[in-house]
Amino acid sequence: GMWPSEEAVSPAMVQPVSDVGIEWMVTDEELLMKSTDMSGSNVDVDDVANLAMPWIATGEDGGEVAVVFRDRVISDRVAWQYGAMNPEDAVTDFISYIDDVRSQLKDAGEDPSEHLLTVALDGENWMFMSEFQHEDDARPIMEEWYSKLATHPTIMTTTPSEFLAKNTTLPEIQTIGTGSWIDGTLSTWAGEAEESLGWQRLVEAREALTDFEAENPNDAGLEAA
């Protein structure tokens, strides 16, 4: 699997990601909202069955990648809110949220075991940019969190690879949205003059390397490059 930089995705990246054998990648629910399903309609992320499920994105040459869309609400609570709460209250809130998602799935006639709710966030956000940094490196909440998850009767912790190995039938995306975890756009890293120049220099450096490789395929320095 793959965590794209800043969870940034676009239609153009799907094929290269598939080409190198990556089976899944993670991004934000805002990008699912910007994506279209096979009927051409935008995906309704308020429908929990849509959000709590990987989707298949297909590249221009037919390569497929499963895309895991994080639940922004609960991920951001871990990142920004739980550090200011005592461990018991934070974990109770987390468990309650997951239980509510399960109830919504069951009410919709869905089997919760066939869905994947994804919690994904930058490690530095919750460890070094919230109050967790002042609480013994978050050990109290981690102990409370994992002990409650380990004994919960219905919540099953898993990884995307483990979930995908179940061969659950996944819905398909016609066109994946373009953007990152921040507001579902790329505006934090692109658009301003110095950012555009930086990206252009990166393109030029990459082209210089590939041109050299084509002309000198056996050069000893290519491995280091």
C-alpha positions as CSV (number, residue, x, y, z in Angstrom):
1,G,0.0,0.0,0.0
2,M,0.9,3.7,-0.3
3,W,0.4,6.9,1.7
4,P,0.7,9.5,-1.1
5,S,2.5,12.7,0.1
6,E,-0.1,14.8,1.9
7,E,-2.7,12.2,0.8
8,A,-2.7,13.9,-2.6
9,V,-4.3,12.0,-5.5
10,S,-5.4,12.7,-9.1
11,P,-6.6,10.7,-12.1
12,A,-3.1,10.9,-13.7
13,M,-1.4,9.2,-10.8
14,V,-3.5,6.0,-10.8
15,Q,-1.8,4.3,-13.6
16,P,1.8,4.9,-12.5
17,V,0.9,3.7,-9.0
18,S,-0.6,0.6,-10.4
19,D,2.4,0.0,-12.7
20,V,4.8,-0.3,-9.8
21,G,2.6,-2.9,-8.1
22,I,1.0,-0.8,-5.4
23,E,-2.4,-2.4,-4.6
24,W,-4.0,0.4,-2.4
25,M,-3.5,4.0,-1.4
26,V,-5.1,6.2,1.2
27,T,-6.5,9.7,0.8
28,D,-9.2,11.9,2.4
29,E,-13.0,11.7,2.2
30,E,-13.1,15.1,0.5
31,L,-11.5,13.3,-2.5
32,L,-14.3,10.7,-2.5
33,M,-16.8,13.5,-2.5
34,K,-15.0,15.0,-5.6
35,S,-14.9,11.6,-7.3
36,T,-17.6,10.3,-9.7
37,D,-19.1,6.8,-9.7
38,M,-19.6,4.7,-12.8
39,S,-22.9,6.6,-13.5
40,G,-21.0,9.9,-13.6
41,S,-22.5,11.1,-10.3
42,N,-20.5,12.5,-7.4
43,V,-20.2,10.1,-4.6
44,D,-22.4,10.8,-1.5
45,V,-20.0,10.7,1.4
46,D,-22.9,11.3,3.9
47,D,-23.9,7.7,3.0
48,V,-21.7,5.8,5.5
49,A,-21.7,2.7,3.3
50,N,-19.9,4.7,0.6
51,L,-17.3,6.2,3.0
52,A,-16.6,3.1,4.9
53,M,-15.5,1.2,1.9
54,P,-12.4,1.1,-0.4
55,W,-13.2,2.0,-4.1
56,I,-11.4,0.8,-7.2
57,A,-9.8,3.5,-9.4
58,T,-8.6,2.6,-12.9
59,G,-5.7,4.2,-14.7
60,E,-5.6,5.3,-18.3
61,D,-4.1,1.9,-19.4
62,G,-6.4,-0.2,-17.2
63,G,-4.3,-0.5,-14.1
64,E,-6.4,-0.8,-10.9
65,V,-5.7,0.6,-7.4
66,A,-8.0,0.3,-4.4
67,V,-8.4,3.7,-2.8
68,V,-9.1,3.9,0.9
69,F,-10.8,7.1,2.0
70,R,-10.2,8.2,5.6
71,D,-13.1,9.2,7.8
72,R,-12.2,12.8,8.3
73,V,-14.3,13.4,11.4
74,I,-12.9,10.7,13.6
75,S,-9.4,11.1,12.2
76,D,-9.3,14.8,13.0
77,R,-10.7,14.1,16.5
78,V,-7.6,11.9,17.1
79,A,-5.3,14.5,15.6
80,W,-6.6,17.7,17.1
81,Q,-9.1,17.1,19.9
82,Y,-8.3,14.0,22.0
83,G,-5.1,15.4,23.3
84,A,-7.0,17.9,25.4
85,M,-9.3,15.2,26.9
86,N,-8.6,12.7,29.6
87,P,-7.9,9.2,28.1
88,E,-11.1,7.6,29.3
89,D,-13.3,10.3,27.8
90,A,-11.4,10.4,24.5
91,V,-11.6,6.6,24.0
92,T,-15.2,6.5,25.0
93,D,-15.9,9.1,22.3
94,F,-13.9,7.1,19.7
95,I,-15.7,3.9,20.5
96,S,-19.1,5.6,20.5
97,Y,-18.4,7.1,17.0
98,I,-17.4,3.7,15.6
99,D,-20.5,2.0,17.2
100,D,-22.7,4.7,15.6
101,V,-21.2,4.0,12.2
102,R,-21.9,0.3,12.7
103,S,-25.5,1.1,13.7
104,Q,-26.0,3.3,10.6
105,L,-24.7,0.4,8.4
106,K,-27.0,-2.1,10.0
107,D,-30.0,0.3,9.7
108,A,-29.2,0.5,5.9
109,G,-29.2,-3.2,5.6
110,E,-25.5,-3.5,5.3
111,D,-23.1,-6.1,6.8
112,P,-20.6,-4.1,8.9
113,S,-18.0,-6.8,8.5
114,E,-17.9,-6.0,4.7
115,H,-17.0,-2.4,5.4
116,L,-13.8,-0.6,6.4
117,L,-13.8,2.6,8.4
118,T,-10.4,4.2,8.0
119,V,-8.6,6.3,10.6
120,A,-5.6,8.0,9.1
121,L,-3.6,11.1,10.1
122,D,-0.1,12.5,10.2
123,G,1.8,11.2,13.2
124,E,3.3,14.6,14.0
125,N,-0.1,16.2,14.2
126,W,-1.3,14.2,17.1
127,M,2.0,13.6,18.8
128,F,3.7,17.0,18.5
129,M,1.0,19.5,17.6
130,S,-1.6,18.6,20.2
131,E,-1.7,18.2,23.9
132,F,-0.6,14.6,23.6
133,Q,3.0,15.9,23.6
134,H,2.6,16.8,27.3
135,E,1.1,13.5,28.4
136,D,4.0,11.0,28.5
137,D,4.1,10.7,24.7
138,A,0.5,9.7,24.7
139,R,1.1,6.4,26.6
140,P,-2.0,6.8,28.8
141,I,-4.5,7.1,25.9
142,M,-2.7,4.4,23.9
143,E,-3.1,2.0,26.8
144,E,-6.7,2.9,27.3
145,W,-7.4,2.9,23.6
146,Y,-5.9,-0.5,22.7
147,S,-7.2,-2.2,25.8
148,K,-10.8,-1.1,24.9
149,L,-10.4,-2.1,21.3
150,A,-9.0,-5.5,22.2
151,T,-12.0,-6.3,24.3
152,H,-14.8,-4.7,22.2
153,P,-17.3,-7.3,21.0
154,T,-17.8,-5.9,17.5
155,I,-15.0,-3.6,16.5
156,M,-12.3,-5.4,14.6
157,T,-9.0,-3.7,13.9
158,T,-7.4,-4.5,10.6
159,T,-5.2,-3.1,7.8
160,P,-6.2,-2.3,4.3
161,S,-4.2,-5.2,2.9
162,E,-6.0,-7.6,5.3
163,F,-9.4,-6.2,4.4
164,L,-8.7,-6.4,0.7
165,A,-7.5,-10.0,1.0
166,K,-11.1,-10.9,1.9
167,N,-12.0,-10.2,-1.8
168,T,-15.0,-8.1,-0.9
169,T,-16.7,-6.8,-4.1
170,L,-15.7,-3.1,-4.2
171,P,-17.5,-0.2,-6.0
172,E,-15.7,1.5,-8.9
173,I,-14.8,5.1,-9.4
174,Q,-15.1,6.6,-12.9
175,T,-12.9,9.6,-12.2
176,I,-11.1,10.1,-8.9
177,G,-10.9,13.7,-7.5
178,T,-7.8,15.8,-7.5
179,G,-6.5,17.2,-4.2
180,S,-5.1,16.4,-0.8
181,W,-6.2,16.0,2.8
182,I,-6.2,19.8,3.3
183,D,-9.6,21.0,2.1
184,G,-9.5,18.5,-0.7
185,T,-7.3,20.8,-2.8
186,L,-3.7,21.3,-3.8
187,S,-3.6,25.0,-2.9
188,T,-1.2,24.5,0.0
189,W,1.6,23.3,-2.3
190,A,0.8,24.8,-5.7
191,G,-0.4,28.0,-7.4
192,E,2.0,30.6,-6.1
193,A,4.9,31.7,-8.2
194,E,7.7,30.2,-6.0
195,E,5.7,26.9,-5.7
196,S,5.3,26.7,-9.5
197,L,9.0,27.4,-10.0
198,G,9.8,24.7,-7.5
199,W,7.6,22.1,-9.2
200,Q,9.1,23.1,-12.6
201,R,12.6,22.6,-11.3
202,L,11.6,19.1,-10.0
203,V,10.2,18.2,-13.5
204,E,13.4,19.4,-15.1
205,A,15.6,17.4,-12.7
206,R,13.5,14.3,-13.3
207,E,13.7,14.7,-17.1
208,A,17.5,15.2,-16.9
209,L,17.8,11.9,-15.0
210,T,15.6,9.9,-17.4
211,D,17.3,11.4,-20.5
212,F,20.7,10.5,-19.0
213,E,19.5,7.0,-18.2
214,A,18.2,6.5,-21.8
215,E,21.6,7.5,-23.2
216,N,23.8,5.7,-20.5
217,P,21.8,2.7,-19.3
218,N,24.9,1.0,-17.8
219,D,26.3,4.0,-16.0
220,A,27.5,3.0,-12.5
221,G,26.0,6.2,-11.0
222,L,22.4,5.4,-11.9
223,E,21.9,3.2,-8.9
224,A,22.9,5.9,-6.5
225,A,20.8,8.4,-8.4
